[in-house]
Amino acid sequence: MAPEKLWNRQYIAINLLVFACFLTQNILITTVPLYAVEIGGTPSTAGAFMSVISLTALVLRPVLGNLMDVRSRRLVLVLGASTLALVAFLFGFTATLALLLGLGVLMGLGVSALSTATPTVVADVTPPSRLAEGISLYGVATNLTMAAGPFLAFLLMKSHGFSATFLTASGIALLGLALTRLVDYEKRRKKPVRPPSSGALFERTVLRPSLYQACMAFGLAVVITFLPIYGASRGIPDIGLFYTFFAAGTVTVSFFTGKMVQKHGARRVFLPALAFQAAGFLLLATARSLPQVLAAAVLYGLGNGAGFAVVRIMGMQAAPPERRGAANATMFASMDVGIALGALLLGQVSTRFGFGAAFTLGAAVVLLDGVLFCLLDPSEKPSGKIALEGPQA
């Protein structure tokens, strides 16, 4: 029997939408910290901005998840894409730090809506027999925007300035909004008698992998929030290339991480992944040239791609099949918490003690993650129950 068709119209549309909207998101995450400094802010301001986004996403995620189930996936997609387009446009007219942080709340709404809705839609429109492949390719699309977004942001800022960068980001998000019209697969669903209780939105069997993910997200915050300012402060040119090398490492390792976990167990993959992340942070703490930064990007990308894939596999193994939706929401929430705390605390550290101290603290938290794993999962053994093939993002 011929395999079911993966690249149907709905699947193509949602992946194009994902690329457009996440490209906008990564352009903004790269540009806004530099813009904050331009209008009188500090690295702490940039950290506060990322914390506002993450905390807003954390608060709204259960509400948006329920809205998807009760009303429509497409409604949440439209909400996310339109909000992202609006906030990107408004950034170009923002002259005060207070307004900048206020727009961070609005951006948090858009980020939360898109990050909650898009993987759900991908799963909906992917043929069941090719679900792993479909979700893997979705992960590649999101990882590629982590390279393309910062690259495009630096290119636009250098050649045309902040206003043009924000307007371009808004235009790309509007393209994503237009693509929501093609995501029309939903049939009328019978609404539940009452919405799910708040307790049903979280899954306690994934609390340990969620903790490990939060620690990694804490370190990730310093990369996605402060790297542009870090490059400028140390006089390192073309710092945007970091994201290209980082994405290359992440995508490459993701192709075989699932098979390695199935064969050798989570411990033998997760602990080396954390070591790679810590090595990348420590190299960034002392780097004074672009080659050193790019070497750190590869190390951190390899560790990041493998580490986050492992905790996802652990979560899927731990959660009952009928609770995997709640498990996914729980792990997304842990990501929000980790990034929010990391951006806030590491912003303070970088302002008071410099970026070397911030990256060193990021490495320390990642190594602490390894200690927690050894203490909380001392008897972890290989399992062949789940095989995730392809990139995990």
C-alpha positions as CSV (number, residue, x, y, z in Angstrom):
1,M,0.0,0.0,0.0
2,A,1.3,3.4,-0.9
3,P,2.1,5.7,2.0
4,E,-0.3,8.5,2.8
5,K,0.4,11.8,1.3
6,L,2.2,14.1,3.8
7,W,2.5,17.3,1.8
8,N,-1.2,18.0,1.4
9,R,-2.5,21.6,1.0
10,Q,-3.2,22.0,4.7
11,Y,0.3,20.7,5.8
12,I,2.1,23.0,3.3
13,A,0.0,26.0,4.5
14,I,0.7,25.5,8.2
15,N,4.4,25.0,7.6
16,L,4.6,28.2,5.5
17,L,2.6,30.0,8.2
18,V,5.0,28.6,10.9
19,F,8.0,29.8,9.0
20,A,6.6,33.3,8.4
21,C,5.4,33.9,12.0
22,F,8.4,32.4,13.8
23,L,10.7,34.3,11.4
24,T,8.9,37.5,12.6
25,Q,9.2,36.4,16.2
26,N,13.0,35.8,15.9
27,I,13.5,39.1,14.1
28,L,11.8,40.9,16.9
29,I,13.7,39.0,19.7
30,T,17.0,40.0,18.0
31,T,16.1,43.6,17.3
32,V,14.2,44.8,20.4
33,P,17.0,44.4,22.9
34,L,19.3,46.5,20.7
35,Y,16.5,49.0,20.2
36,A,15.9,49.1,24.0
37,V,19.5,50.2,24.5
38,E,19.2,52.7,21.7
39,I,16.3,54.5,23.5
40,G,18.1,54.5,26.9
41,G,17.7,51.0,28.3
42,T,20.3,48.6,29.6
43,P,20.8,44.8,29.4
44,S,18.4,44.6,32.4
45,T,15.7,46.2,30.2
46,A,16.2,43.6,27.5
47,G,15.9,40.9,30.2
48,A,12.7,42.4,31.6
49,F,11.3,42.5,28.0
50,M,11.9,38.8,27.5
51,S,10.5,38.0,31.0
52,V,7.3,39.9,30.2
53,I,6.8,37.9,27.0
54,S,7.4,34.6,28.7
55,L,5.3,35.4,31.8
56,T,2.4,36.6,29.6
57,A,2.7,33.4,27.5
58,L,2.7,31.3,30.7
59,V,-0.5,32.9,32.0
60,L,-2.4,32.8,28.7
61,R,-1.4,29.4,27.5
62,P,-4.1,27.4,29.4
63,V,-6.8,29.9,28.3
64,L,-5.7,29.7,24.6
65,G,-5.5,25.9,24.8
66,N,-9.0,25.7,26.1
67,L,-10.2,28.2,23.4
68,M,-8.7,25.9,20.7
69,D,-10.6,22.9,22.0
70,V,-13.9,24.7,22.6
71,R,-13.9,27.0,19.6
72,S,-11.4,26.7,16.8
73,R,-7.7,26.1,16.1
74,R,-7.8,28.6,13.3
75,L,-9.2,31.3,15.6
76,V,-6.1,31.1,17.8
77,L,-3.9,31.0,14.7
78,V,-5.5,34.3,13.4
79,L,-5.2,35.8,16.9
80,G,-1.5,35.0,17.1
81,A,-0.5,36.1,13.6
82,S,-2.5,39.3,13.7
83,T,-1.2,40.2,17.2
84,L,2.4,39.6,16.0
85,A,1.9,41.8,12.9
86,L,0.4,44.6,15.0
87,V,3.1,44.6,17.7
88,A,5.9,44.5,15.1
89,F,4.4,47.6,13.5
90,L,4.0,49.4,16.8
91,F,7.6,48.8,17.8
92,G,8.7,51.2,15.1
93,F,6.8,54.0,16.8
94,T,7.9,53.3,20.4
95,A,10.0,55.9,22.1
96,T,9.8,55.0,25.8
97,L,10.9,51.9,27.7
98,A,7.6,51.7,29.5
99,L,5.7,51.4,26.2
100,L,8.3,48.9,25.0
101,L,7.6,46.7,28.0
102,G,3.8,47.2,27.4
103,L,4.2,45.9,23.9
104,G,6.0,42.9,25.4
105,V,2.7,41.9,26.9
106,L,1.0,42.1,23.5
107,M,3.9,40.1,21.9
108,G,3.5,37.5,24.7
109,L,-0.1,37.0,23.6
110,G,1.0,36.4,20.0
111,V,3.8,34.1,20.9
112,S,1.6,32.1,23.2
113,A,-1.1,31.7,20.7
114,L,1.2,30.6,17.9
115,S,3.4,28.3,19.9
116,T,0.3,26.6,21.3
117,A,-1.8,26.4,18.1
118,T,0.8,25.5,15.4
119,P,2.0,22.1,16.7
120,T,-1.6,21.2,17.3
121,V,-2.6,22.0,13.8
122,V,0.4,20.1,12.4
123,A,-0.7,17.0,14.3
124,D,-4.3,17.5,13.1
125,V,-3.4,17.7,9.4
126,T,-0.6,15.0,9.3
127,P,-1.7,11.5,8.3
128,P,-1.5,9.2,11.3
129,S,0.9,6.8,9.7
130,R,3.4,9.7,9.1
131,L,2.9,11.7,12.3
132,A,6.5,11.4,13.5
133,E,7.8,12.6,10.2
134,G,5.3,15.4,10.0
135,I,6.1,16.7,13.5
136,S,9.9,16.4,12.8
137,L,9.6,18.5,9.7
138,Y,7.7,21.1,11.6
139,G,10.6,21.2,14.0
140,V,13.1,21.8,11.2
141,A,11.0,24.8,10.1
142,T,11.1,26.4,13.5
143,N,14.8,25.8,13.9
144,L,15.6,27.4,10.6
145,T,13.9,30.6,11.6
146,M,16.3,30.8,14.6
147,A,19.1,31.3,12.0
148,A,17.2,33.2,9.4
149,G,15.5,35.6,11.8
150,P,18.6,37.1,13.5
151,F,20.5,37.1,10.1
152,L,17.7,39.1,8.5
153,A,17.4,41.4,11.5
154,F,21.1,42.3,11.5
155,L,21.1,42.8,7.7
156,L,18.1,45.1,7.9
157,M,19.3,47.1,10.9
158,K,22.7,47.6,9.4
159,S,21.3,48.8,6.0
160,H,18.0,50.4,6.8
161,G,17.7,51.0,10.6
162,F,15.3,49.9,13.2
163,S,12.0,51.3,11.7
164,A,12.5,49.4,8.4
165,T,13.3,46.2,10.4
166,F,10.1,46.4,12.4
167,L,8.0,47.2,9.3
168,T,9.5,44.2,7.5
169,A,8.8,41.9,10.4
170,S,5.2,43.2,10.4
171,G,4.8,42.5,6.7
172,I,6.1,38.9,7.1
173,A,3.6,38.3,9.9
174,L,0.8,39.6,7.7
175,L,1.8,37.0,5.1
176,G,1.4,34.4,7.9
177,L,-2.0,35.9,8.7
178,A,-3.0,35.5,5.0
179,L,-2.0,31.9,5.1
180,T,-4.4,31.2,7.9
181,R,-7.2,31.3,5.3
182,L,-5.8,28.1,3.8
183,V,-5.9,26.3,7.1
184,D,-9.6,25.4,6.7
185,Y,-9.6,21.7,7.5
186,E,-11.7,22.0,10.7
187,K,-15.2,20.7,10.7
188,R,-17.9,21.9,13.1
189,R,-17.1,20.4,16.5
190,K,-19.6,19.7,19.3
191,K,-18.7,22.1,22.1
192,P,-18.1,20.5,25.5
193,V,-20.8,21.1,28.2
194,R,-18.2,22.9,30.3
195,P,-14.5,23.8,29.7
196,P,-11.8,21.6,31.2
197,S,-10.9,22.4,34.8
198,S,-7.6,24.1,35.4
199,G,-6.3,21.0,37.1
200,A,-6.8,19.0,33.9
201,L,-4.5,21.4,31.9
202,F,-1.3,20.1,33.6
203,E,0.2,16.6,33.9
204,R,2.2,15.7,37.0
205,T,3.9,12.7,35.4
206,V,6.1,15.1,33.4
207,L,7.2,17.3,36.3
208,R,10.7,15.9,36.3
209,P,11.4,16.4,32.6
210,S,9.7,19.8,32.9
211,L,12.2,20.8,35.6
212,Y,15.1,19.7,33.4
213,Q,13.7,21.7,30.6
214,A,13.2,24.8,32.7
215,C,16.9,24.7,33.7
216,M,18.0,24.5,30.1
217,A,15.6,27.3,29.2
218,F,17.1,29.5,31.9
219,G,20.5,29.3,30.1
220,L,18.8,29.7,26.7
221,A,17.4,33.0,27.8
222,V,20.9,34.6,27.9
223,V,21.5,33.6,24.3
224,I,18.2,34.7,22.8
225,T,18.1,37.9,24.8
226,F,21.6,39.3,25.3
227,L,23.7,38.0,22.4
228,P,23.3,41.1,20.2
229,I,24.2,43.4,23.0
230,Y,27.0,41.1,24.0
231,G,28.5,41.3,20.5
232,A,28.3,45.0,20.4
233,S,29.9,45.4,23.8
234,R,32.9,43.3,22.9
235,G,33.3,44.7,19.4
236,I,32.7,41.3,17.7
237,P,31.4,41.9,14.1
238,D,28.7,39.8,12.4
239,I,27.5,38.4,15.7
240,G,24.3,37.3,13.9
241,L,26.3,34.4,12.4
242,F,26.1,32.8,15.8
243,Y,22.5,31.9,15.2
244,T,23.3,30.3,11.8
245,F,25.9,28.0,13.3
246,F,23.7,27.4,16.3
247,A,20.8,26.3,14.1
248,A,23.1,24.1,12.0
249,G,24.2,22.3,15.2
250,T,20.7,22.0,16.5
251,V,19.2,20.6,13.2
252,T,22.1,18.2,12.6
253,V,22.0,16.5,16.0
254,S,18.2,16.3,16.0
255,F,18.3,13.8,13.1
256,F,19.7,11.0,15.3
257,T,19.0,12.0,18.9
258,G,15.8,9.9,19.1
259,K,17.5,6.7,17.9
260,M,20.4,7.3,20.4
261,V,18.0,7.6,23.3
262,Q,16.2,4.5,22.3
263,K,19.4,2.5,22.0
264,H,21.4,3.9,24.9
265,G,18.9,5.5,27.2
266,A,18.3,9.1,28.2
267,R,21.2,9.4,30.6
268,R,23.9,8.7,28.0
269,V,22.6,11.4,25.7
270,F,21.3,14.0,28.1
271,L,24.4,14.4,30.3
272,P,26.8,14.9,27.4
273,A,24.3,17.3,25.9
274,L,24.4,19.4,29.1
275,A,28.2,19.3,29.0
276,F,28.1,20.6,25.4
277,Q,25.8,23.4,26.5
278,A,28.0,24.4,29.4
279,A,31.1,24.3,27.2
280,G,29.4,26.7,24.8
281,F,28.5,29.1,27.6
282,L,32.0,29.1,29.1
283,L,33.5,29.8,25.7
284,L,31.1,32.7,25.2
285,A,32.1,34.0,28.6
286,T,35.7,34.4,27.5
287,A,35.3,34.9,23.7
288,R,36.9,38.0,22.1
289,S,36.7,37.0,18.4
290,L,34.1,35.8,15.9
291,P,35.7,32.4,15.4
292,Q,35.5,31.7,19.2
293,V,31.8,32.8,19.2
294,L,31.0,30.5,16.2
295,A,32.8,27.6,17.9
296,A,30.6,28.3,21.0
297,A,27.5,28.4,18.7
298,V,28.2,24.9,17.4
299,L,28.9,23.4,20.8
300,Y,25.8,25.0,22.3
301,G,23.6,24.1,19.3
302,L,24.6,20.4,19.5
303,G,23.9,20.4,23.2
304,N,20.7,22.3,22.9
305,G,19.2,20.2,20.1
306,A,20.0,16.9,21.9
307,G,19.0,18.1,25.4
308,F,15.6,19.4,24.5
309,A,14.9,16.4,22.4
310,V,15.7,14.1,25.3
311,V,13.3,15.8,27.7
312,R,10.6,15.7,25.1
313,I,11.1,11.9,24.7
314,M,11.1,11.5,28.5
315,G,7.9,13.4,28.8
316,M,6.2,11.3,26.1
317,Q,7.3,8.1,27.9
318,A,6.1,9.3,31.3
319,A,2.7,10.6,30.3
320,P,-0.3,8.3,29.7
321,P,-1.3,8.5,26.0
322,E,-4.6,10.1,26.8
323,R,-2.8,12.9,28.8
324,R,-0.1,13.8,26.3
325,G,-1.9,17.1,25.4
326,A,-1.8,18.2,29.1
327,A,1.8,16.9,29.3
328,N,2.8,19.1,26.3
329,A,1.1,22.2,28.0
330,T,3.0,21.5,31.2
331,M,6.4,21.3,29.4
332,F,5.7,24.5,27.4
333,A,4.9,26.2,30.7
334,S,8.2,25.1,32.2
335,M,9.9,26.6,29.1
336,D,8.1,29.9,29.7
337,V,9.2,29.9,33.4
338,G,12.8,29.1,32.6
339,I,13.2,31.8,30.0
340,A,11.4,34.4,32.1
341,L,13.6,33.8,35.2
342,G,16.8,33.5,33.0
343,A,16.1,36.7,31.2
344,L,15.3,38.6,34.4
345,L,18.1,37.3,36.6
346,L,20.9,37.1,33.9
347,G,20.0,40.6,32.8
348,Q,20.7,41.9,36.3
349,V,23.9,39.9,36.4
350,S,25.1,41.2,33.1
351,T,24.4,44.8,34.1
352,R,26.2,44.5,37.4
353,F,29.1,42.1,36.6
354,G,29.3,41.8,32.8
355,F,28.4,39.2,30.2
356,G,31.2,36.9,31.3
357,A,29.5,36.4,34.6
358,A,26.1,35.9,33.0
359,F,27.3,33.2,30.7
360,T,29.2,31.5,33.5
361,L,26.0,31.5,35.6
362,G,24.2,30.0,32.6
363,A,26.8,27.2,32.5
364,A,26.4,26.6,36.3
365,V,22.6,26.2,36.0
366,V,23.0,23.7,33.1
367,L,25.5,21.7,35.2
368,L,23.1,21.8,38.1
369,D,20.5,20.4,35.7
370,G,22.8,17.4,35.3
371,V,23.0,16.9,39.1
372,L,19.3,17.1,39.5
373,F,18.8,14.5,36.7
374,C,21.2,12.1,38.5
375,L,19.4,12.6,41.8
376,L,15.9,12.4,40.5
377,D,16.3,9.8,37.8
378,P,19.1,7.6,39.3
379,S,17.7,4.3,37.8
380,E,16.9,5.6,34.3
381,K,17.4,2.9,31.8
382,P,17.1,2.6,28.0
383,S,13.6,2.2,26.7
384,G,12.5,1.0,23.4
385,K,8.9,2.0,23.7
386,I,9.2,5.3,21.8
387,A,11.3,6.0,18.8
388,L,11.3,9.6,17.6
389,E,12.9,9.9,14.3
390,G,14.0,13.1,12.6
391,P,14.6,16.5,14.1
392,Q,13.1,17.2,17.5
393,A,12.5,20.9,18.2
